[in-house]
Amino acid sequence: MDTKQSSNTIPNTRVICRGGMGMFLHFGYNLPLDEKLRLIKNAGFIATSLGGFDRINGDEPDMARKVGLQIDNIHAPFGGDKPNQLWQDCIDGEGYQNMLITCVEDCATHEIPTAVIHLEGFPDSAPVTEIGLKRIGKVVEAAERKNIKLAFENLNSLEHLDAIFERFSSPNVGFCYDSGHENLNQPQDCLELYGDRLFVLHINDNFGDGCDAHILPFDGTIDWNEKMRKLKQCKDVDYFTFETNRIGFAFNPEHEKSAMYNGVSAQEYLKLAYERAQKLLDM
């Protein structure tokens, strides 16, 4: 197996990330796990991130490290209405709390430093409640015991993030910045608000039209010159990680741009992603 890594050096990465560039494991191609990991590595990426849809397969971290990739984070499962149930007085809310604690334990077991967490459903949210904050408190306690960082992601509104950062001053509690979600939903500047608590980056683009497309930077409407200027003023993160997907996590197949990567092979897509990451970090 060829696990050759690109020797390219990226000017100015030190102002944003300490460890190099990362690519989310689920980048939109139906390939065997070992092949996806090898392709990410061969494209030049240093790290990957796992999870998101289900609890991680216990083999995934070892397989990633075997090909020479580091692991940025595990994304806690968020399917269906689970994050909204966290804030509701129901048994499913307690179940999601326990799922998040299990994700923290998986991070500790596999020596992965950070868990990324959704506080809201998408596109609909439940209101902030005291029962929800108490449940998050139990997750924070578990993270502190295991020395795992919790990176809470911007989704629809900032009400939930404001409540979390006001309630929990723990050094284990921080921010996952999703550039695409901000372009869709947040007129406020997330990096200005939470940049001093930044743990994780989800770099992606979209058209600002309600479709969470997770396309590559420069293919959508985000002003990347302005975005990179702001990122350089924030707390450094471990990896400059793309959370992009060839077909998009919520890319309506009837969208006029939904076929923009049709015919692009996985290797070509990752090469393009790496080049876009270099371009951003060179700004």
N, C-alpha and C positions, 0 to 999 in steps of 0.2 A: 504493500500500500504506500503510495506516494503522499507523504505528509509535509512536503516542502513548504516553507513559509516565506512569504515575500520579504525581501530585505529592505524595502522602501522605508525611509524615515520620513516622518511627518513634521514639518516645522510647526512650532508653537503649540504642540499638543499639551505641553506642560501647563498651559494657561487654562485648560479645561479638564483634561483627564490625565491620570497618572499611569494607566496601564496599557493604553492603546485603544484600538477600535473593536467593537463587538457587533454581532449579528444574531438576531432572534432565531431560534431553531426553526420555528414554523414560518418559513419565508414563502410558502405557497406552492410547493411542488410535492407531488405524491411519490416520494422516494424512500428507500430504506434508511433507517436512522443512521447507520454507519456511513452511508454515502452522503447524506446531508451534512454530517459533521465534517467529513473529509473535504467536501466542496467548500464549506465555510472556511476551513483552515487554509486550503490551497489558494483561495481568493486573497488571502493576506490578513484576514481577521485574527485577532489575538484571543477573543473570547466569544462565548455564546451565552444565551439565557434560556432557561427551560420553563416548562409548565404553561399555565394559562387556561387550558381547557379541562384538564383532569389532573389529578395527583400525578407527580412524575413517576415514571418507571424507574425502579431502583437501579437499573443498569445504565441509565442515561449519563449520570455524572462520570462514571468510570469510563464509558465509551468516549465521552468528550475529551477527558484528560488523556486517554490513550492516543488520540490523534494529535495531542499537543495544544488543545484549547483550554483556556481558563474559563471559569463560570462566573458570570456577573451576578446573577440572581436566579431565584425561582419565582415565577409569577403564580400567586395563589389562584386556584380555580375561581371563575367568576360567572359561569354560565347561568342562563335563565335569570330568575329574580333574586338569586341568593344574596347579593349585597344589600338589596332593599329590605330583605327579611331581617337583616342584622338589627335594624332600627325598630322592628315591630315586636309586640309582645306575643310571640308565637314560638312553638317548639322548633320551627325551621330556623328561626333566628339564632337560637342556641346551637343548632346544628352547624350553622355557618361559622359561628364563633369557634366551635371545636375543630372545624375544618382548617381555619386559619392557624390555630394552635398546632395542628398536625403539620401544616406547612412549615412553621417555625422549627418543629422537631426534625422534619426532613432536612431543612437547611443545616441544622447542627450535625445530624448524622453524616451528611455528605460534605461537610466543611464548606458550605456555600454561605457567604457572609450576609446576604440580604434577601428578604421576601418582599415582593411587590404586591400591594393590596388595593383592590377597588372598594370604595366606600359607597358607591351608588350603582344602581342598574344603569343600562344605557339603551335608549335615550331617556328613560323615565327614572325619577328619583323619589325616594321616601324622605320625609322630613327628619331632621336631626331630633333624637330623643335621648332622654337620660338612660333608658335601658340599653340603647345602642352604645352610648359612651362607656357604660359600665362593662359591656361585653368587650369593647376594644381595650378597656383597662386590663382585662384578664389576658388578652393577647399580648399587650405590652409587658405584663409581668412575666409571661413565658419567654418573651424575647430577651428580657433583661437577665433571666436565669441562664439562658443558653448563649448569651452574648451575640444575638442576631439583630441586625438592623431591620426596621420596618419602614418601607418606602411607600407612602400613601399617594396614589395617583390622582391627578386632576381629570375629572370626567365631564359632568354637565355644568354644575355650579360650583362655587367655592365655599358654600355654606358649611359643608362637611369638613373640608380641610381646615377652615378657620376654627371650627369647634375642636378638632383634634389637636391642633397646634396650640390653642389656648389652654386646653385641659392638660396636655402631656408635654412637659419640658424635658423628658428623658432624652439623653443622647442617642438612645436606640430608636427614636422616632424622627423620621424625616420625610422628604418629598421625592416622589417620582414625577419628573416633568415629561409630559407627553405633548410635543409640539403640535401634532395634528388636532388633538382634543381642544387645545387652546384656540387654534384657528377656527374651529367650529363653534365653540361655546362660550369662550371667556373674553369679554371686552376688557377685563382687567389684565394687568401684566403679572402673570404667575411667577416669573423669575424675579421680578422686583419684590413681590410679596413673600416668596418662600425660598429664594435663591440661597439664603444663608443656611438652609436646612436641606439642601439638595443632596440626595444619595444616588439617584439613578436617572438616566436619560432614556427616553423613548423617542428617537428622532424619526419623524415621518412627515409626509406632506398630504394635502388634500386640496379641494377646490373651494372650501369654505361654504359649501352649499347644502350642508346637512348630511352628507355622505362621508362616513368615517373610512376613507379609502385606504389609508396607510400605504400610499405610494411613495416612490423615492423622492428625496429632496430635489427641487428645481422642476419637477413635473407638475406641481400644483401652484398655489397662489401665495404661499408664505414668503415673506420678505426675509431671506436668509442672511443678508448683510446685517440687518437690524437684529435678527435673532442671535447671530454669533457675537455681535458686539455685546449684547446683554449677557450671554452665557459666560463670556470672559470676565464678567464682573461678579460671578457667582462662586460659591464654594466648589472646589475641584471635586470631580467624581473619579471612580476607578476606571471606568470605560466609557468611550463615546459610542453608545450602542444604538444601532438602527432597529426599530420595530416596524419593518416594512413587509409587505406581502404582495406577491405577484397578482393575486386576484382580490386582495383586500379582505379584511375581516367582516366588513359590513358594506362592501361595494356592490350596490344594486346592479345585477347583470343587465338591466335596461338603461343604465347610465350611459351617456354618449361616449364617455371615455373608458368604459369598463374593459375594453379589449386592448388597451394601450400596450400591454406586454405580451400579447398573443404572438406565438412564434419565437419567443425569446427563451433559450434553454436555461436551465438552472445555472450552469457555469457562466453563461453570458450575463444573466441577471446579477449574480454575485459580483462579477467583475465590474459591472456598472455601478453597483452599490458601493463597492470599495472606492472606486474613482470619485463618486459623489462625496463620500466621507472625507477623502483627501482634500477635495476642493473646499469643503466646509472648514476643515481645520487649517487650511492655508489662508483663510480670510483674515 
